[in-house]
């Protein structure tokens, strides 16, 4: 199905940036969908009844909420396009899965895999041969060197740096400005220079 207009699920600050990307790519914004009662937005039930087929972008920054909404949209049969801002640089050999958004001035280099519903935020760098699993958020100005592996639902904080050949587990938070020089397990919160685990998530 050719893309003409794209609806945005999530009338939030993140949704505003996604709206800018949609327009920068030359598409129309069909409207907004939100679970809250927000003026000029559709509830999910009304949207489904009035738009049985459509393209929908995820305007949700939180990983857990974004995953939940992604599955609801996908199971209802809607298409979630990959969105890449025109100022981003994405290698032709990179693989990006459905629902992922690459924001302004981001870089995704050769042979990198980025899973479903990810955010590669403004000015971030994902170097060659990285493996980014589903529903990861790489915050603005974060930098991942080559061959970094990140598990699903992990959040890489703003301005953080991860050296080459590092593995970061699933459902982990890397704090803003951290420098990761050794691998971090799943369900951890790691901060600092160099980053160390300060807590574990239940």
MIDOSE-1310 file (N, C-alpha, C; in nm, 2 decimals, decimal comma, always signed):
residues 202
xxxx	+0,08/-0,12/+0,00/+0,00/+0,00/+0,00/+0,09/+0,12/+0,00; +0,07/+0,21/-0,10/+0,15/+0,33/-0,11/+0,12/+0,43/+0,01; +0,22/+0,50/+0,05/+0,20/+0,59/+0,16/+0,16/+0,73/+0,11; +0,05/+0,78/+0,16/+0,00/+0,91/+0,13/+0,00/+0,99/+0,25
xxxx	-0,07/+0,94/+0,35/-0,08/+1,01/+0,48/-0,04/+0,91/+0,59; +0,01/+0,96/+0,71/+0,04/+0,88/+0,82/-0,02/+0,94/+0,94; -0,09/+0,86/+1,02/-0,14/+0,90/+1,15/-0,04/+0,87/+1,26; -0,05/+0,95/+1,37/+0,05/+0,94/+1,48/-0,03/+0,89/+1,60
xxxx	+0,02/+0,78/+1,66/-0,03/+0,73/+1,78/+0,05/+0,79/+1,90; +0,00/+0,88/+1,97/+0,07/+0,95/+2,08/+0,08/+1,09/+2,06; -0,01/+1,17/+2,12/-0,01/+1,32/+2,10/+0,08/+1,38/+2,22; +0,21/+1,35/+2,21/+0,30/+1,40/+2,31/+0,41/+1,48/+2,25
xxxx	+0,51/+1,52/+2,33/+0,63/+1,59/+2,28/+0,70/+1,50/+2,18; +0,72/+1,37/+2,21/+0,79/+1,29/+2,11/+0,70/+1,28/+1,98; +0,57/+1,28/+2,00/+0,49/+1,28/+1,88/+0,50/+1,40/+1,79; +0,53/+1,52/+1,85/+0,56/+1,64/+1,77/+0,68/+1,62/+1,68
xxxx	+0,78/+1,56/+1,74/+0,91/+1,54/+1,66/+0,88/+1,44/+1,54; +0,80/+1,34/+1,57/+0,77/+1,24/+1,47/+0,68/+1,31/+1,36; +0,60/+1,40/+1,40/+0,52/+1,48/+1,30/+0,61/+1,56/+1,21; +0,71/+1,62/+1,26/+0,80/+1,69/+1,18/+0,87/+1,60/+1,08
xxxx	+0,91/+1,48/+1,12/+0,98/+1,39/+1,03/+0,88/+1,35/+0,92; +0,76/+1,32/+0,96/+0,66/+1,28/+0,86/+0,65/+1,39/+0,75; +0,64/+1,51/+0,79/+0,62/+1,62/+0,70/+0,75/+1,64/+0,62; +0,87/+1,63/+0,68/+0,99/+1,64/+0,61/+1,01/+1,54/+0,51
xxxx	+0,95/+1,42/+0,53/+0,96/+1,31/+0,43/+0,86/+1,33/+0,31; +0,78/+1,44/+0,32/+0,68/+1,46/+0,21/+0,54/+1,40/+0,23; +0,52/+1,35/+0,35/+0,39/+1,28/+0,37/+0,29/+1,38/+0,45; +0,16/+1,35/+0,44/+0,07/+1,43/+0,51/+0,04/+1,36/+0,65
xxxx	+0,01/+1,44/+0,75/-0,03/+1,39/+0,88/-0,18/+1,37/+0,87; -0,22/+1,24/+0,88/-0,37/+1,21/+0,87/-0,44/+1,25/+1,00; -0,38/+1,25/+1,11/-0,44/+1,29/+1,24/-0,37/+1,22/+1,35; -0,42/+1,24/+1,47/-0,36/+1,19/+1,59/-0,45/+1,09/+1,66
xxxx	-0,39/+0,99/+1,72/-0,46/+0,89/+1,80/-0,40/+0,89/+1,94; -0,49/+0,89/+2,04/-0,44/+0,89/+2,18/-0,54/+0,82/+2,27; -0,49/+0,76/+2,37/-0,58/+0,69/+2,47/-0,64/+0,79/+2,57; -0,58/+0,91/+2,57/-0,64/+1,01/+2,66/-0,74/+1,09/+2,58
xxxx	-0,83/+1,16/+2,65/-0,93/+1,24/+2,58/-0,86/+1,38/+2,55; -0,81/+1,39/+2,43/-0,74/+1,51/+2,38/-0,81/+1,56/+2,26; -0,84/+1,69/+2,26/-0,91/+1,76/+2,15/-0,84/+1,73/+2,02; -0,92/+1,70/+1,92/-0,88/+1,68/+1,78/-0,80/+1,55/+1,77
xxxx	-0,81/+1,45/+1,86/-0,75/+1,32/+1,84/-0,85/+1,21/+1,85; -0,82/+1,10/+1,78/-0,91/+0,99/+1,78/-0,88/+0,90/+1,90; -0,99/+0,84/+1,96/-0,96/+0,72/+2,04/-0,93/+0,61/+1,95; -0,87/+0,50/+2,00/-0,84/+0,39/+1,92/-0,96/+0,32/+1,86
xxxx	-1,07/+0,31/+1,94/-1,19/+0,24/+1,89/-1,25/+0,32/+1,78; -1,26/+0,45/+1,79/-1,32/+0,53/+1,68/-1,23/+0,53/+1,56; -1,10/+0,54/+1,58/-1,00/+0,53/+1,47/-1,02/+0,40/+1,39; -1,03/+0,29/+1,46/-1,04/+0,16/+1,39/-1,17/+0,15/+1,31
xxxx	-1,28/+0,21/+1,36/-1,41/+0,21/+1,30/-1,42/+0,30/+1,18; -1,34/+0,41/+1,18/-1,34/+0,50/+1,07/-1,23/+0,49/+0,97; -1,12/+0,42/+1,01/-1,00/+0,41/+0,92/-0,96/+0,26/+0,92; -1,03/+0,17/+0,85/-0,99/+0,03/+0,86/-0,86/+0,00/+0,80
xxxx	-0,80/+0,08/+0,72/-0,66/+0,06/+0,67/-0,59/+0,20/+0,67; -0,47/+0,20/+0,72/-0,39/+0,32/+0,73/-0,25/+0,29/+0,77; -0,16/+0,39/+0,76/-0,02/+0,39/+0,81/-0,02/+0,46/+0,94; +0,05/+0,41/+1,04/+0,05/+0,47/+1,17/+0,20/+0,47/+1,22
xxxx	+0,24/+0,59/+1,27/+0,37/+0,61/+1,33/+0,35/+0,61/+1,48; +0,45/+0,57/+1,55/+0,45/+0,57/+1,70/+0,51/+0,70/+1,75; +0,43/+0,77/+1,82/+0,47/+0,90/+1,88/+0,49/+0,89/+2,03; +0,55/+0,78/+2,08/+0,56/+0,74/+2,22/+0,71/+0,72/+2,25
xxxx	+0,76/+0,79/+2,35/+0,90/+0,78/+2,38/+0,94/+0,66/+2,48; +0,84/+0,63/+2,57/+0,87/+0,53/+2,67/+0,87/+0,39/+2,60; +0,97/+0,31/+2,63/+0,99/+0,18/+2,56/+0,87/+0,09/+2,59; +0,84/+0,07/+2,71/+0,73/-0,03/+2,75/+0,60/+0,01/+2,68
xxxx	+0,56/+0,14/+2,70/+0,44/+0,19/+2,64/+0,44/+0,17/+2,49; +0,56/+0,21/+2,42/+0,57/+0,20/+2,28/+0,55/+0,06/+2,23; +0,61/-0,04/+2,30/+0,60/-0,18/+2,26/+0,45/-0,23/+2,27; +0,38/-0,19/+2,38/+0,24/-0,23/+2,40/+0,16/-0,17/+2,28
xxxx	+0,18/-0,05/+2,25/+0,10/+0,01/+2,14/+0,14/-0,04/+2,01; +0,26/-0,07/+1,99/+0,31/-0,13/+1,86/+0,23/-0,26/+1,84; +0,23/-0,35/+1,94/+0,16/-0,48/+1,92/+0,01/-0,46/+1,90; -0,05/-0,36/+1,96/-0,19/-0,34/+1,94/-0,22/-0,30/+1,79
xxxx	-0,13/-0,21/+1,74/-0,15/-0,16/+1,61/-0,12/-0,27/+1,51; -0,02/-0,34/+1,53/+0,02/-0,45/+1,44/-0,08/-0,56/+1,43; -0,13/-0,60/+1,55/-0,23/-0,71/+1,56/-0,36/-0,67/+1,49; -0,39/-0,54/+1,49/-0,51/-0,49/+1,42/-0,49/-0,48/+1,27
xxxx	-0,37/-0,51/+1,22/-0,35/-0,52/+1,07/-0,30/-0,39/+1,01; -0,26/-0,29/+1,09/-0,22/-0,16/+1,03/-0,06/-0,17/+1,01; -0,02/-0,09/+0,91/+0,12/-0,08/+0,88/+0,19/+0,03/+0,95; +0,31/+0,00/+1,01/+0,39/+0,10/+1,08/+0,52/+0,12/+0,99
xxxx	+0,53/+0,23/+0,92/+0,64/+0,25/+0,83/+0,77/+0,28/+0,91; +0,88/+0,26/+0,85/+1,01/+0,31/+0,90/+1,02/+0,46/+0,86; +1,05/+0,54/+0,95/+1,06/+0,69/+0,92/+1,21/+0,73/+0,94; +1,27/+0,79/+0,83/+1,40/+0,84/+0,84/+1,40/+0,99/+0,80
xxxx	+1,45/+1,08/+0,89/+1,45/+1,22/+0,86/+1,55/+1,24/+0,75; +1,52/+1,33/+0,65/+1,61/+1,35/+0,54/+1,76/+1,39/+0,58; +1,78/+1,45/+0,69/+1,91/+1,49/+0,73/+1,99/+1,37/+0,80; +1,92/+1,26/+0,82/+1,99/+1,14/+0,88/+2,07/+1,07/+0,77
xxxx	+2,18/+1,00/+0,81/+2,26/+0,92/+0,72/+2,24/+0,78/+0,76; +2,19/+0,70/+0,67/+2,16/+0,55/+0,70/+2,22/+0,47/+0,59; +2,31/+0,38/+0,62/+2,38/+0,30/+0,52/+2,28/+0,21/+0,45; +2,31/+0,19/+0,32/+2,22/+0,10/+0,24/+2,22/-0,04/+0,29
xxxx	+2,33/-0,08/+0,37/+2,34/-0,22/+0,42/+2,28/-0,23/+0,55; +2,23/-0,12/+0,61/+2,16/-0,13/+0,74/+2,03/-0,19/+0,73; +1,98/-0,27/+0,83/+1,84/-0,32/+0,82/+1,76/-0,26/+0,94; +1,65/-0,20/+0,90/+1,56/-0,13/+0,99/+1,43/-0,20/+0,99
xxxx	+1,37/-0,24/+1,10/+1,25/-0,30/+1,11/+1,13/-0,21/+1,13; +1,01/-0,26/+1,11/+0,89/-0,18/+1,11/+0,87/-0,09/+1,24; +0,83/+0,03/+1,22/+0,80/+0,11/+1,33/+0,91/+0,19/+1,39; +1,03/+0,17/+1,33/+1,15/+0,24/+1,38/+1,16/+0,38/+1,32
xxxx	+1,21/+0,48/+1,40/+1,22/+0,62/+1,36/+1,36/+0,66/+1,38; +1,42/+0,72/+1,27/+1,56/+0,77/+1,27/+1,54/+0,92/+1,26; +1,59/+0,99/+1,36/+1,56/+1,14/+1,38/+1,67/+1,22/+1,32; +1,65/+1,36/+1,32/+1,74/+1,44/+1,25/+1,89/+1,43/+1,29
xxxx	+1,97/+1,43/+1,19/+2,12/+1,42/+1,20/+2,17/+1,30/+1,27; +2,09/+1,19/+1,28/+2,14/+1,07/+1,33/+2,22/+1,00/+1,22; +2,31/+0,90/+1,26/+2,39/+0,82/+1,17/+2,37/+0,68/+1,21; +2,34/+0,59/+1,10/+2,34/+0,45/+1,12/+2,43/+0,39/+1,01
xxxx	+2,54/+0,33/+1,06/+2,64/+0,29/+0,96/+2,63/+0,14/+0,92; +2,72/+0,09/+0,84/+2,71/-0,03/+0,76/+2,68/-0,15/+0,84; +2,59/-0,24/+0,79/+2,56/-0,37/+0,84/+2,51/-0,37/+0,98; +2,44/-0,26/+1,02/+2,38/-0,25/+1,15/+2,23/-0,30/+1,14
xxxx	+2,19/-0,37/+1,24/+2,05/-0,42/+1,25/+1,98/-0,34/+1,36; +1,86/-0,28/+1,33/+1,78/-0,21/+1,43/+1,64/-0,27/+1,42; +1,59/-0,32/+1,54/+1,47/-0,40/+1,55/+1,34/-0,31/+1,54; +1,23/-0,38/+1,58/+1,10/-0,32/+1,57/+1,08/-0,20/+1,67
xxxx	+1,02/-0,09/+1,62/+0,98/+0,01/+1,71/+1,09/+0,08/+1,79; +1,20/+0,09/+1,73/+1,32/+0,16/+1,80/+1,32/+0,31/+1,77; +1,39/+0,39/+1,85/+1,41/+0,53/+1,83/+1,56/+0,55/+1,83; +1,61/+0,61/+1,72/+1,75/+0,65/+1,71/+1,74/+0,80/+1,70
xxxx	+1,76/+0,87/+1,82/+1,72/+1,00/+1,84/+1,82/+1,10/+1,78; +1,79/+1,23/+1,78/+1,86/+1,34/+1,71/+2,01/+1,34/+1,74; +2,09/+1,34/+1,64/+2,23/+1,35/+1,65/+2,30/+1,23/+1,71; +2,23/+1,12/+1,72/+2,30/+1,00/+1,78/+2,37/+0,92/+1,67
xxxx	+2,47/+0,84/+1,71/+2,55/+0,77/+1,61/+2,55/+0,62/+1,65; +2,51/+0,54/+1,55/+2,52/+0,39/+1,56/+2,61/+0,34/+1,46; +2,73/+0,29/+1,50/+2,83/+0,26/+1,41/+2,81/+0,12/+1,34; +2,90/+0,07/+1,26/+2,89/-0,05/+1,18/+2,87/-0,17/+1,27
xxxx	+2,80/-0,27/+1,22/+2,78/-0,40/+1,27/+2,71/-0,40/+1,41; +2,64/-0,30/+1,45/+2,57/-0,30/+1,57/+2,44/-0,38/+1,56; +2,40/-0,44/+1,67/+2,27/-0,52/+1,68/+2,18/-0,46/+1,78; +2,08/-0,39/+1,74/+1,99/-0,32/+1,83/+1,85/-0,39/+1,83
xxxx	+1,82/-0,45/+1,94/+1,69/-0,53/+1,94/+1,57/-0,44/+1,96; +1,45/-0,50/+1,97/+1,32/-0,43/+1,96/+1,30/-0,33/+2,07; +1,24/-0,22/+2,04/+1,19/-0,12/+2,13/+1,30/-0,06/+2,22; +1,42/-0,04/+2,16/+1,53/+0,04/+2,22/+1,51/+0,18/+2,19
xxxx	+1,55/+0,27/+2,29/+1,56/+0,41/+2,26/+1,70/+0,46/+2,28; +1,76/+0,51/+2,17/+1,90/+0,57/+2,18/+1,88/+0,72/+2,18; +1,91/+0,78/+2,29/+1,88/+0,92/+2,31/+1,97/+1,01/+2,23; +1,93/+1,14/+2,23/+2,01/+1,24/+2,15/+2,16/+1,24/+2,19
xxxx	+2,24/+1,25/+2,08/+2,38/+1,26/+2,09/+2,45/+1,14/+2,16; +2,38/+1,03/+2,18/+2,45/+0,91/+2,22/+2,54/+0,85/+2,11; +2,64/+0,78/+2,14/+2,73/+0,73/+2,04/+2,76/+0,58/+2,07; +2,74/+0,50/+1,97/+2,77/+0,35/+1,99/+2,88/+0,32/+1,89
xxxx	+2,99/+0,27/+1,93/+3,10/+0,23/+1,84/+3,06/+0,10/+1,78; +3,15/+0,05/+1,70/+3,12/-0,07/+1,62/+3,09/-0,20/+1,70; +3,00/-0,28/+1,65/+2,98/-0,41/+1,70/+2,93/-0,41/+1,84; +2,84/-0,31/+1,87/+2,77/-0,30/+2,00/+2,64/-0,38/+1,99
xxxx	+2,61/-0,45/+2,09/+2,48/-0,53/+2,10/+2,40/-0,48/+2,21; +2,27/-0,45/+2,18/+2,18/-0,39/+2,28/+2,05/-0,47/+2,28; +2,01/-0,52/+2,40/+1,89/-0,60/+2,42/+1,77/-0,52/+2,41; +1,65/-0,59/+2,40/+1,52/-0,52/+2,38/+1,49/-0,43/+2,50
xxxx	+1,41/-0,33/+2,48/+1,35/-0,24/+2,58/+1,46/-0,16/+2,66; +1,58/-0,15/+2,61/+1,69/-0,08/+2,68/+1,69/+0,07/+2,64; +1,72/+0,15/+2,73/+1,73/+0,30/+2,71/+1,87/+0,34/+2,73; +1,92/+0,41/+2,62/+2,06/+0,46/+2,62/+2,05/+0,61/+2,64
xxxx	+2,10/+0,66/+2,75/+2,07/+0,80/+2,79/+2,14/+0,90/+2,70; +2,09/+1,02/+2,71/+2,14/+1,13/+2,63/+2,29/+1,15/+2,65; +2,37/+1,17/+2,54/+2,51/+1,20/+2,55/+2,60/+1,08/+2,60; +2,55/+0,96/+2,61/+2,63/+0,85/+2,66/+2,71/+0,80/+2,54
xxxx	+2,82/+0,73/+2,58/+2,91/+0,67/+2,48/+2,94/+0,52/+2,52; +2,94/+0,44/+2,42/+2,96/+0,30/+2,44/+3,07/+0,25/+2,34; +3,18/+0,20/+2,40/+3,29/+0,16/+2,31/+3,26/+0,03/+2,24; +3,35/+0,00/+2,14/+3,32/-0,11/+2,05/+3,32/-0,25/+2,13
xxxx	+3,24/-0,34/+2,07/+3,24/-0,48/+2,11/+3,17/-0,50/+2,25; +3,09/-0,41/+2,29/+3,02/-0,41/+2,42/+2,88/-0,47/+2,40; +2,83/-0,55/+2,50/+2,70/-0,60/+2,50/+2,62/-0,54/+2,62; +2,51/-0,48/+2,59/+2,42/-0,43/+2,70/+2,29/-0,51/+2,69
xxxx	+2,25/-0,56/+2,81/+2,14/-0,65/+2,81/+2,00/-0,59/+2,78; +1,90/-0,66/+2,81/+1,76/-0,61/+2,78/+1,71/-0,54/+2,91; +1,61/-0,45/+2,88/+1,54/-0,38/+2,99/+1,64/-0,31/+3,08; +1,74/-0,25/+3,03/+1,85/-0,18/+3,10/+1,85/-0,03/+3,07
xxxx	+1,89/+0,05/+3,17/+1,90/+0,19/+3,15/+2,05/+0,23/+3,17; +2,10/+0,30/+3,06/+2,23/+0,36/+3,07/+2,21/+0,51/+3,09; +2,26/+0,56/+3,21/+2,23/+0,70/+3,24/+2,30/+0,80/+3,15; +2,24/+0,92/+3,15/+2,29/+1,03/+3,07/+2,44/+1,06/+3,09
xxxx	+2,51/+1,08/+2,98/+2,65/+1,11/+2,99/+2,74/+1,00/+3,03; +2,69/+0,88/+3,04/+2,78/+0,77/+3,09/+2,87/+0,72/+2,98; +2,98/+0,66/+3,02/+3,08/+0,60/+2,92/+3,09/+0,45/+2,96; +3,04/+0,37/+2,87/+3,03/+0,23/+2,89/+3,16/+0,16/+2,83
xxxx	+3,24/+0,10/+2,91/+3,37/+0,04/+2,87/+3,37/-0,11/+2,90; +3,26/-0,16/+2,96/+3,25/-0,31/+2,98/+3,10/-0,34/+2,97; +3,08/-0,47/+2,94/+2,94/-0,51/+2,91/+2,85/-0,50/+3,04; +2,72/-0,47/+3,02/+2,63/-0,45/+3,12/+2,52/-0,55/+3,11
xxxx	+2,48/-0,62/+3,22/+2,38/-0,72/+3,22/+2,24/-0,66/+3,20; +2,14/-0,75/+3,18/+2,00/-0,71/+3,17/+1,95/-0,66/+3,30; +1,84/-0,58/+3,29/+1,76/-0,54/+3,41/+1,85/-0,46/+3,50; +1,94/-0,38/+3,45/+2,04/-0,30/+3,53/+2,02/-0,15/+3,50
xxxx	+2,06/-0,07/+3,60/+2,07/+0,07/+3,58/+2,22/+0,11/+3,60; +2,28/+0,16/+3,50/+2,43/+0,18/+3,50/+2,45/+0,33/+3,47; +2,54/+0,39/+3,55/+2,57/+0,54/+3,53/+2,72/+0,56/+3,56; +2,77/+0,67/+3,51/+2,90/+0,72/+3,54/+3,01/+0,70/+3,44
xxxx	+3,13/+0,75/+3,47/+3,24/+0,75/+3,38/+3,36/+0,68/+3,46; +3,39/+0,56/+3,43/+3,32/+0,47/+3,34/+3,19/+0,42/+3,41; +3,10/+0,37/+3,33/+2,97/+0,33/+3,38/+2,98/+0,21/+3,47; +2,91/+0,21/+3,58/+2,90/+0,09/+3,66/+2,75/+0,07/+3,71
xxxx	+2,72/-0,05/+3,74/+2,58/-0,08/+3,78/+2,55/-0,03/+3,92; +2,45/+0,06/+3,93/+2,41/+0,12/+4,06/+2,29/+0,06/+4,12; +2,21/-0,01/+4,03/+2,09/-0,07/+4,08/+2,05/-0,18/+3,98; +1,96/-0,26/+4,02/+1,89/-0,36/+3,93/+1,74/-0,33/+3,93
xx	+1,68/-0,36/+3,82/+1,54/-0,34/+3,80/+1,46/-0,47/+3,84; +1,35/-0,46/+3,91/+1,28/-0,58/+3,94/+1,19/-0,62/+3,82
